[in-house]
Amino acid sequence: MSMMGFEEAYEYSILVRICSDPILDIKLPTLPGLVLMKLISWEEKYPERKLDADDILFIMNNYNRADVENRLYEDEIIDLLKESEFNIRKAGIQPSRQ
């Protein structure tokens, strides 16, 4: 198994507290980090790893549920996003529902 992408995913991972007594913290990959590892795995082990593509599509289809929009608008780029009338649904892969 290749370790390509693991260092980058770990570097940008998030710390999640699982338990407070005793303290138990674990690092989890961000969604982009997870997709990076899925892409590498899929490319290296295709066709055995066909489910990686399904996982990537699932993440892309549900990315907006991860509170991405609120975090984007809290950063210093808020003025630029508002000025350009940024729409996360249009920027994502989700098709419009008619």
C-alpha positions as a Markdown table, in Angstrom:
| # | Residue | x | y | z |
|---|---|---|---|---|
| 1 | Met | 0.0 | 0.0 | 0.0 |
| 2 | Ser | 1.3 | 3.4 | -1.0 |
| 3 | Met | 1.7 | 6.1 | 1.6 |
| 4 | Met | 1.5 | 8.9 | -0.9 |
| 5 | Gly | -0.8 | 11.7 | 0.3 |
| 6 | Phe | -0.9 | 10.5 | 3.9 |
| 7 | Glu | 1.7 | 13.2 | 5.1 |
| 8 | Glu | -0.3 | 16.0 | 3.5 |
| 9 | Ala | -3.6 | 14.7 | 4.8 |
| 10 | Tyr | -2.1 | 14.4 | 8.3 |
| 11 | Glu | -0.5 | 17.8 | 8.2 |
| 12 | Tyr | -3.9 | 19.5 | 7.6 |
| 13 | Ser | -6.0 | 17.1 | 9.7 |
| 14 | Ile | -8.3 | 18.3 | 12.5 |
| 15 | Leu | -8.1 | 17.3 | 16.1 |
| 16 | Val | -11.3 | 15.8 | 17.5 |
| 17 | Arg | -11.9 | 15.1 | 21.2 |
| 18 | Ile | -13.6 | 11.7 | 21.6 |
| 19 | Cys | -13.6 | 11.6 | 25.4 |
| 20 | Ser | -12.9 | 14.2 | 28.1 |
| 21 | Asp | -12.3 | 11.8 | 31.0 |
| 22 | Pro | -9.8 | 10.5 | 30.3 |
| 23 | Ile | -8.8 | 12.8 | 27.5 |
| 24 | Leu | -8.8 | 11.1 | 24.1 |
| 25 | Asp | -8.1 | 13.2 | 21.1 |
| 26 | Ile | -7.7 | 11.8 | 17.5 |
| 27 | Lys | -6.7 | 13.4 | 14.3 |
| 28 | Leu | -9.1 | 13.1 | 11.3 |
| 29 | Pro | -8.4 | 14.0 | 7.7 |
| 30 | Thr | -10.3 | 17.0 | 6.3 |
| 31 | Leu | -12.7 | 16.2 | 3.5 |
| 32 | Pro | -10.2 | 17.5 | 0.9 |
| 33 | Gly | -7.5 | 15.3 | 2.6 |
| 34 | Leu | -9.8 | 12.3 | 2.5 |
| 35 | Val | -10.5 | 12.8 | -1.2 |
| 36 | Leu | -6.8 | 13.1 | -1.9 |
| 37 | Met | -6.2 | 9.7 | -0.4 |
| 38 | Lys | -9.2 | 8.2 | -2.1 |
| 39 | Leu | -7.9 | 9.5 | -5.5 |
| 40 | Ile | -4.5 | 8.1 | -4.9 |
| 41 | Ser | -5.9 | 4.7 | -3.8 |
| 42 | Trp | -8.3 | 4.6 | -6.7 |
| 43 | Glu | -5.5 | 5.4 | -9.2 |
| 44 | Glu | -3.1 | 2.9 | -7.7 |
| 45 | Lys | -5.5 | -0.1 | -7.3 |
| 46 | Tyr | -8.1 | 0.3 | -10.0 |
| 47 | Pro | -10.2 | -1.8 | -10.8 |
| 48 | Glu | -10.0 | -3.5 | -7.3 |
| 49 | Arg | -10.8 | -0.1 | -5.6 |
| 50 | Lys | -13.9 | 0.9 | -7.6 |
| 51 | Leu | -15.7 | 2.0 | -4.4 |
| 52 | Asp | -13.2 | 4.9 | -4.0 |
| 53 | Ala | -14.9 | 6.7 | -6.9 |
| 54 | Asp | -18.3 | 6.2 | -5.2 |
| 55 | Asp | -16.9 | 7.6 | -1.9 |
| 56 | Ile | -15.4 | 10.6 | -3.8 |
| 57 | Leu | -18.8 | 11.3 | -5.5 |
| 58 | Phe | -20.6 | 11.0 | -2.1 |
| 59 | Ile | -18.2 | 13.6 | -0.5 |
| 60 | Met | -18.6 | 15.9 | -3.5 |
| 61 | Asn | -22.4 | 15.6 | -3.5 |
| 62 | Asn | -22.6 | 16.3 | 0.3 |
| 63 | Tyr | -19.8 | 18.8 | 0.7 |
| 64 | Asn | -22.1 | 21.7 | 1.4 |
| 65 | Arg | -23.6 | 19.8 | 4.4 |
| 66 | Ala | -20.2 | 20.1 | 6.1 |
| 67 | Asp | -20.8 | 23.8 | 7.1 |
| 68 | Val | -18.4 | 24.9 | 4.4 |
| 69 | Glu | -20.4 | 28.0 | 3.5 |
| 70 | Asn | -20.4 | 29.4 | 7.0 |
| 71 | Arg | -16.7 | 28.8 | 7.4 |
| 72 | Leu | -16.0 | 30.5 | 4.1 |
| 73 | Tyr | -18.0 | 33.6 | 5.0 |
| 74 | Glu | -16.3 | 33.9 | 8.4 |
| 75 | Asp | -12.8 | 34.3 | 6.9 |
| 76 | Glu | -11.2 | 37.5 | 5.7 |
| 77 | Ile | -12.4 | 36.8 | 2.1 |
| 78 | Ile | -16.0 | 37.5 | 3.0 |
| 79 | Asp | -16.0 | 40.9 | 1.1 |
| 80 | Leu | -14.6 | 39.3 | -2.1 |
| 81 | Leu | -17.1 | 36.4 | -1.9 |
| 82 | Lys | -20.0 | 38.8 | -1.4 |
| 83 | Glu | -18.7 | 41.1 | -4.2 |
| 84 | Ser | -18.5 | 38.3 | -6.7 |
| 85 | Glu | -21.9 | 36.9 | -5.5 |
| 86 | Phe | -20.3 | 33.6 | -4.7 |
| 87 | Asn | -22.8 | 30.7 | -4.6 |
| 88 | Ile | -21.5 | 27.5 | -3.1 |
| 89 | Arg | -24.2 | 25.4 | -4.8 |
| 90 | Lys | -23.3 | 26.8 | -8.2 |
| 91 | Ala | -19.6 | 26.3 | -7.5 |
| 92 | Gly | -20.1 | 22.6 | -6.5 |
| 93 | Ile | -21.1 | 19.7 | -8.5 |
| 94 | Gln | -24.7 | 19.4 | -7.4 |
| 95 | Pro | -27.1 | 19.9 | -10.3 |
| 96 | Ser | -29.8 | 22.4 | -9.9 |
| 97 | Arg | -33.3 | 21.0 | -9.1 |
| 98 | Gln | -36.0 | 22.1 | -11.3 |
